[in-house]
Amino acid sequence: MQKEKFKILGRFRDEDGTEKFVFETENGIIEVTWIKNKEGIAVFCLPTHHYCSLGCKFCHITEENDKTRQMVPISAESMIEALKFVLDNYIHDNKFLFSFMGVGEPFLNIDLVFNLYDYFKKNIDKTVGFALASMVLLPQPFKRIIEKVKNENLPLKIHFSLHSPLDKIRKDIIPSASTTIAQCLNALKNYQTIVSSNPVVIKNLSQFHKRPDAVEIHYTVIDKINDSDKDLTKIIELGKKYKIPLKILKFNPTKSLNRSPRTEFWFNELSKNYGAPVCLYAPPGPNIGSSCGQFTKHYYLGSNSPKELKEFKAWKKQYEIPI
């Protein structure tokens, strides 16, 4: 098979030290975000696809979605080449955590996760952990994950992007949400039980996370979208029933959606009533698009107007650093 053309477009650093490396292949862009950790752990936020057309309402790409652009799965070969560039030239940590929370949906390209695990297990003499954030938790990929955990000790933490406790509202803001909330949470609970009986995986999770939880729920509190008292009551009910840890992500506003002024109130109420651990989290590197839902759009959407081109040049000037 002919090797895919590959080059680096740029390196960018936010005020908090988070860095993004942007690569171009013949199939599209790959953004590798390096989140620095003081405890000797290098965390990488990774995409699974070149571009994303799933249409989540809170995503920064979706607002200016180019419906003509293809959502192409990233190959393991391309991702390995991108990671090797970063690891070989910049990283001196003893542990790597690869977190698939970038462009795309990991359950639609689960082979990328598996292939990277197989490669690093065989070729890298480091402690490596894996995580992914999924909106859909499709049954067949989930079945394959469980088999990989049982048979090969895949050390994978799963974050479930909930964002609404009501199926109808969730489907509206996450159009790809084909599985119900109950189906997703039952699957997560089953996965939690399976991992808890695997000491190898638990040991790995303990090295990368304050708690060795195999599953976690993510929720962004968005103004007038999912921040009502009804939503809060329902989230508390789900917490008491499933007892899955919850991470409240501080929303990075889009042009049309704002962070809810009730975020802190939600956190306080959930901390008292949810029934499982709750934390409030501000994703690092927001100015360079470090994590799910807040990507740097320039390389995906291009600069189709003088205004966009001016914004891109100003952003590039402010955050680009030498390779």
Residue pairs with C-beta under 8 A, 6 or more apart in sequence:
3 77
4 25
4 26
4 27
4 75
4 77
4 78
5 25
5 26
6 23
6 24
6 25
6 78
6 81
6 82
7 23
7 24
8 21
8 22
8 23
8 24
8 85
8 323
9 22
9 23
9 24
9 29
9 299
10 21
10 22
10 316
10 320
10 323
11 19
11 20
11 21
11 22
11 320
11 321
11 322
11 323
12 19
12 20
12 21
12 22
12 288
12 296
12 316
12 319
12 320
12 321
13 19
13 20
13 288
13 319
13 321
14 284
14 285
14 286
14 287
14 288
14 290
14 319
15 287
16 284
16 285
17 36
18 33
18 34
18 35
18 36
18 284
18 285
18 288
18 290
19 33
19 34
19 36
19 90
19 285
19 288
19 321
20 31
20 32
20 33
20 34
20 285
20 288
20 289
20 290
20 296
21 31
21 32
21 33
21 34
21 82
21 85
21 86
22 29
22 30
22 31
22 296
22 299
23 29
23 30
23 31
23 32
23 78
23 81
23 82
23 85
24 30
24 299
25 50
25 78
27 50
27 72
27 74
27 75
27 78
28 50
28 51
28 70
28 72
29 50
29 51
29 299
29 300
30 47
30 50
30 74
30 78
30 79
30 82
31 47
31 102
31 103
31 289
31 295
31 296
31 299
32 44
32 45
32 46
32 82
32 83
32 86
33 44
33 45
33 46
33 102
33 285
33 288
33 289
33 290
33 291
34 42
34 43
34 44
34 86
34 90
34 91
35 42
35 43
35 44
35 45
35 284
35 285
35 290
36 42
36 43
37 43
37 93
40 93
40 94
40 95
41 93
41 94
41 95
41 96
41 97
41 208
42 91
42 93
42 95
42 96
42 97
43 97
43 99
44 83
44 86
44 96
44 97
44 98
44 99
45 99
45 101
45 102
45 290
45 291
45 292
46 79
46 98
46 99
46 100
46 101
46 102
47 74
47 100
47 102
47 103
47 104
48 73
48 74
48 100
48 102
48 103
48 104
48 105
48 106
48 108
48 109
48 112
48 113
49 71
49 72
49 73
49 74
49 103
49 104
49 105
49 108
49 109
50 70
50 71
50 72
50 73
50 74
50 103
51 61
51 66
51 69
51 70
51 71
51 72
51 103
51 104
51 300
52 59
52 61
52 71
52 103
52 104
52 105
53 65
53 67
53 69
53 70
53 71
54 62
54 71
54 104
54 105
54 135
54 174
54 175
54 176
55 62
55 65
55 175
55 176
56 62
56 135
56 173
56 174
56 175
56 176
56 293
57 172
57 173
57 174
57 225
57 257
58 163
58 173
58 220
58 222
58 225
58 251
58 254
58 257
58 293
59 254
59 293
59 295
60 252
60 254
60 289
60 293
60 294
60 295
60 297
61 103
61 295
61 297
61 300
61 301
63 254
63 255
63 256
64 297
64 301
66 300
66 301
69 300
71 104
73 104
73 108
73 109
73 111
73 112
74 104
74 109
74 112
75 112
76 111
76 112
76 115
76 116
76 119
79 112
79 116
80 116
80 119
83 98
83 116
87 96
94 126
94 127
95 126
95 127
95 128
95 129
95 207
95 208
96 120
96 124
96 126
96 127
96 128
96 129
97 128
97 129
97 130
97 131
97 208
98 116
98 120
98 128
98 129
98 130
98 131
99 130
99 131
99 132
99 133
100 106
100 112
100 113
100 130
100 131
100 132
100 133
101 131
101 132
101 133
101 159
101 291
101 292
102 291
102 292
102 295
103 295
103 300
105 134
105 135
105 136
105 176
106 112
106 113
106 132
106 133
106 134
107 132
107 134
107 136
107 137
107 138
107 141
107 142
108 136
108 138
108 141
110 141
110 144
110 145
113 130
113 132
113 156
114 144
114 148
114 154
116 130
117 128
117 130
117 148
117 152
117 154
117 156
120 126
120 128
121 128
127 204
127 207
128 155
129 155
129 157
129 204
129 205
129 207
129 208
130 154
130 155
130 156
130 157
131 156
131 157
131 158
131 159
131 208
132 156
132 157
132 158
132 159
133 158
133 159
133 160
133 161
133 218
133 292
134 158
134 159
134 160
134 161
135 160
135 161
135 174
135 176
135 177
136 176
136 177
136 178
136 179
136 184
137 158
137 160
137 179
137 183
137 184
137 187
137 188
138 178
138 179
139 179
139 187
142 187
142 191
145 154
145 156
145 158
145 191
146 191
146 194
148 154
148 156
149 156
149 194
149 195
149 198
149 201
150 194
150 198
153 198
153 200
153 201
153 204
154 201
155 200
155 201
155 204
155 205
156 201
156 214
157 205
157 208
157 209
157 213
157 214
157 215
157 216
158 188
158 191
158 214
158 215
158 216
159 215
159 216
159 217
159 218
159 247
160 184
160 185
160 188
160 215
160 216
160 217
160 218
160 244
161 174
161 218
161 292
162 170
162 181
162 184
162 217
162 218
162 219
163 170
163 173
163 174
163 218
163 219
163 220
163 222
163 226
164 170
164 173
164 174
164 225
164 226
164 231
165 181
165 226
165 231
165 234
165 235
165 237
165 238
166 181
166 231
166 234
167 177
167 180
167 181
169 225
169 226
170 177
170 181
171 177
173 225
173 226
179 187
181 238
185 238
185 242
185 244
188 215
188 217
188 242
188 244
189 215
189 242
189 244
191 214
191 215
192 213
192 214
192 215
192 244
194 214
195 201
195 202
195 205
195 214
195 215
196 202
196 214
201 214
202 212
203 212
205 212
205 213
205 214
206 212
211 245
211 277
213 245
213 277
215 244
215 245
216 244
216 245
216 246
216 247
217 244
217 245
217 246
217 247
218 247
218 249
218 292
219 226
219 235
219 246
219 247
219 248
219 249
220 226
220 248
220 249
220 250
220 251
220 293
221 227
221 248
221 251
221 259
221 260
221 262
221 263
221 266
222 251
222 257
222 258
222 259
222 260
223 257
223 258
223 259
223 260
223 261
224 260
225 257
225 260
226 260
227 260
227 262
227 263
227 266
232 266
232 269
232 270
235 246
235 270
235 274
236 269
236 270
236 273
236 274
236 275
239 246
239 270
239 273
239 274
239 275
239 276
239 278
240 273
240 274
240 275
241 275
242 276
243 275
243 276
244 276
245 276
245 277
245 278
245 279
246 270
246 274
246 276
246 277
246 278
246 279
247 278
247 279
247 280
247 281
248 263
248 266
248 267
248 270
248 278
248 279
248 280
248 281
249 281
249 282
249 283
250 259
250 263
250 280
250 281
250 282
250 283
251 257
251 258
251 259
251 260
251 263
252 259
252 283
252 286
252 293
252 294
253 259
260 266
263 280
264 280
267 278
267 280
270 278
271 278
283 290
283 291
283 292
283 294
284 290
284 291
285 291
286 294
287 318
287 319
288 296
288 319
289 295
289 296
289 297
296 315
298 308
298 311
298 312
298 315
298 316
301 308
302 308
303 309
303 312
